[in-house]
C-alpha cells in the first residue's frame, strides 16, 4: 500500500509560490529533494504543477551536477496527472481518468512505497477523501504576502511526527492526520 505525502516549500505566512521565493534551495536542502525523489514510487500532480515540473524532462547546459541528479531522479519516477484539459503527458507519466478519487484509491492500494502529492488544490481534494498520510512543510524564512496557500481549504487536524532543520534556516515539519 502506498503512502501519500503532500509536501511543498512554504513561506512563513503560508504560501507555496516557489517562483516568488528570493532564491533557490541551498545545496543541503536540494540534496534532500534529490534523495526523496530517488526513493519515490511516483508523483501525483495537478496540471499546473505537472507543467511546471516538466521543465526537468529536458536537459539544460547551465545545470550543475545536483540539477542533473534531480532531473534523472524525476525522469525515472512515475507520474500520474490529474487534468480535465490535458490530452497527453510526457515520458513516464499517465493521465488519470474522470473518476479521480477511485483511481487514486486504486493507486494507493496497488502501489508500494511513497507517492508524492504535488499542488495544494489536489492535496485539498485528497484530504477531503481521507487519502493524505503525511504533510511535509518545508518552512522558509520569507514572507510573501500573497500567492497560493499550502492548505487550500479547511485545515485538517494534524499531529507533528517530526521536524528537521536544513541550511538556509529551512525547517521541515512532518505531520500526520490526527
Secondary structure, 3 states (H helix, E strand, C coil): CEEEEEEEEECCCCECCHHHCCCCCCHHHHHHHHHHHHCCCEEEEEHHHHHHHHHHHCCCCCCCHHHHHHHHHHHHCCEEEECCCCCCCCCCEEECCCCHHHHHHHHHHHCCEEEEEECHHHHHHHHHCCCCCEEEEEECCCCCCCCCECCCCCCCCEEEEEEEEECCCEEEEEEEEC
